[in-house]
Amino acid sequence: MAIRAIRQLVRAFEVTEGAGVTVHRTIGTPALRNLDPFLMLDHFGSNDPDEYIAGFPPHPHRGFITFTYMLDGHMEHQDSMGNRGDLRSGGAQWMKAASGVIHSEMPKQTDGLMRGFQLWINLPAAQKMSDPAYQEFSPEAIPEVRQGPVRVRLLSGRYAGQRGVIEDPNTDMHYLDVTLEPGAEFALPLAGDYAAFVYVYEGGASSGGSELPQHSLAVLGAGDEIAVAAGPQGARFICVAGKPIGEAVVQHGPFVMNTRAEIELAFREYQSGQLVKKKAAMTGG
């Protein structure tokens, strides 16, 4: 097995979104515009409700997927098609905006805590105007694999003979939340052409002898195995990988298409109330 070395380290960049919520962004910044098929990664969290109480009021999306994973607290979700949900701590939501969704997201504390991740995943041109859809799963529905000092919550993809609950058919995305006890090691075999990254959000870790700083995203290079070792305090991180789409990306705010003309059409349709074409289907557990 050839272990993937760290190709680039991207420090989280503070960005204000929604109604004034501060998020820490790595993918989607000047340092890393995208990592095909991934368009953006936000790490959000605060113990002060005043910093996020206004949340993310109704806003549009077209042409991609949002993947939201709550670590602590919960996120109330509502869209203009009448879909509602409350994503609890440990739960995950895959939302294919595709042809168009207008929704709001309102983060709330649980036991004084609120934090999580949102990842944007691109759609191929042939799918950008397909019908919107949701996959939403409670924390109890997400498989957990324990192997001694290694604990893996398997949101999407494959690990140790098990499969995650969320399917992203275009990218075969793997999304794992990994907890390592001090000194423990984690390994994930992975096809060599998949893009991959690791984001450490608790403790400390290393890969191939190189440090993985907390709250930085490590883009991993070529190879067929991801390997991470925990430091003396243990570590918790997300490990994400997916098959590149290999198409032009034209992004403006909440719309991601393949041409400038398609972006302009999305804005015109949003302004005229024609963005949302069809009610989204929902699956989950």
N, C-alpha and C positions, 0 to 999 in steps of 0.2 A: 504493500500500500504506500502511495506517495502522499504524505501529509501536506495539506494546503498551508502555505506560509501566509503571513499577513502582508498584503499588497499595499494597503493604505489605511491609515488611522484618521478618522474624522471626528473632531471634537464637536459636541453638541452646541448648537447655535440657538440662542434665545429668539423666539419669534412670537409676536402678539397675534392671536387669531380670535375669531368669533366676536364676542362683545368685550374684548379686552383680556382674554385668557392667555397667559404665558405658557408656551410649550417649548420643549427642547428638541430641535430638529437636527438630523444628521444627513439623511438622504433628502435631496431637494434644497440644498444650500449651494453657495458658490464653490465650496470645496468638492461637492459630489452632487451634480445636478440630477442624475439618476443612476441606477444600477440595474439595467435591464434584466428582469421585467419590473423591478421595483422603482416607484416614482418618488416616494416620500416616506420618511419615518419620523413620527413625533412621539416623544416620551413626555407625558403630561403627569402632573401630580403636585399636590399641595395639601398641607394640613390646615390652611387658613381659608375658610369658605369665602371670604371677601374677595379672594383672588380668582375665583371661578364661578361664583354664584350666578352670574349673568349667562354663563355657558356659551353655547353655539346656536344662536337663534336660526330660524329657517334660512337655508342656503341651498343652492342648486349644485348638482354634479352631472356630468355626462362623460362617457367614454372610458371608464375604468372601474375598479373595485376598491372599496374601503374594507379593511380588516381591523376590527377593534377588539382589543384584549384587555379586560379589566383585571388589575392585580389586587386593588383594594377599592372599597366604595362601590358605587354603581352608576350607571349611565342610563337616564331615561331617554328613549328614542321615539320620535314621531315623524311621520311623513305626510305629504299632502294627499296621499292616496288612501289615508285612513289606517295605515299600519302603525301599531304601537308596540313598544317593548321596554323592558327594564333589564338591562344587562348587569348582572350581579358580579361580585368579586369572584374571579376565577372563570367567568363566562366569556364567550367569544361570539362575535358577529361578523359574517362575510356578507357585504352588501354590494351586489352588482348593480351599479348605477346605470350602466349601458346607455340606452336611449334617453334616459332622463329621470332624475329623482330630485325632489325638493324636500329636505328634512331638517330637523333640529335635534341637537344632542345636548342634554343637560346633566352635567356631572354632579354627583352628590356624595357626601361622606358616609362611611360606615365605621362606627367606633372611632371617629375622629380622623379617618384616613381616606384618601382618594388619590389613586394613581393608576396608570395604564399606558398602553401603546396604541397608536393607530398607524397602520401601514397602507400605502396606496399601491395597488397592483395594476399594471397596464392590461388592456384588452387588445387582441389583434384587430386589425381593421374590419375583418368580416364579422366581428362580434360587437363592435362599438355601438351599433344602433339596434342591437337585440333587445328583448324585453328585460326589464329589471327583475331582480330576484334577491331573496335573502336566505342565508343559512345562519340560524342563531341557536346556540347551545348553552344550556345551564352548566355550571361548574361540575355538577354530578355526572353529566354525560361525557365529559372529556376523559379519555383513558389516561391512567397514570402508571408508569413502569418504574418499579423499584428494584435496583440491583446493588445491594449492599449500600455503599456510601453515595450512590448516584440515584437521583429521583428525577424523572422526566415526565412532564405533562405534555401529551402528544395531541396538539391542536389539529395539525394537518401533516400529512406525509406518513412515513414509515420509520419504525424504530423497534429493534428487538422482536421482530416478528409480529408487531401490532401496527394498526393503522389509526390515524387520527380521524376525527368525525367530520371535519370540513374538507370538501373537495374543491380544488381549483383546477378544472380540467385543462386549461390552456397552458399552465406553467408547471403542473405537478408540484406545487409548492409544499415545502416542508417548513413547519413552524413549531418549534419545540421550546418549552420553558424548562430550563435545566437547573437543578439545585445540586451542588457538590459539597460534601463535607470536606474539611481541611485536608489537602493533599490528594484528594480523589481525582480520578481522570475520567473523561468522557470521550467517546469516539463515535463518529457517524460516517459510515461508507456513503459515498455520494458520486453520482455520474460526473465525469470530468468537465462536461460542457455547461454545468449548472452554475449560475451566479450564487454566491453565498456570503453571509456576514454573521458576525457575533456582536452582541451588545451586552456588556456586563453592567448590571444595575445594582448589585449588592456584592460586597466582598471584593476579592481580587483574584485574577486568573492569568494564565499565560498560554500561548500556543506556539509550538516549535521553539521554545526557549525565549520567545519575545513576549513582553508584557502586554496585557490587555487592560488598559486603563479603564477605571470605572467611568461610566457616562460618556464613553467614546465608542464609535462604531468601527469595528475592524473588518475591512473588506478582505476576503480571502482569495488568494490566487489559485493557480492551477494545481491539480492533484485529484485524488479519488478518495480522500478521507479527511474529515474535520476532526482535530484532536485538541482538547482543552484540558488543562490541569488547574485545579484550585490552589490558591495560596493558603497561608496558615490560618486565615479567617474563614475559609470556605468561599463559595461563590454562588451567585445566581445570575443567569443570563438567558437571553433569547438567542436561539440559533435558527437562522432562516435561510432557505435556499429555494431556487426556482429556475426553470428552463427559460432562457431568454426568448423574446418574441422576434427581435431583429428587424423592427420596422421604425420608420421615422416617428419621432415624438414631437408634437406641437402642443404646448401647454400654455394656457392663459387662465390664471386663477383656478376656478373649480371645474374647468373643462380640459380634457386631454384627448386630442384627435390626431389625425395624420397630416392634415393640411390646414393652412391659415383660413381658407374658405370655409372649412367645416367648423372652425372655432367661431368665425363671424356669424355663421348660421345659428349656432348654439346660443349666442348672445341675443340675436334677433328673436329667436323663438322664446327664450326666457322672458325678454322684455314684453312680448306680446301674449304671454300666458300660454304658449304652445309647447313648452319644453317637455312636459310629462305626457307620454304617449299612451301608456298602459299601466294598470295596477300591477305592482310587483307580487310575484308568488313567494310564499314563505315556507321553508322547511326547517326542521330542527328538533331539539329534544331537551 
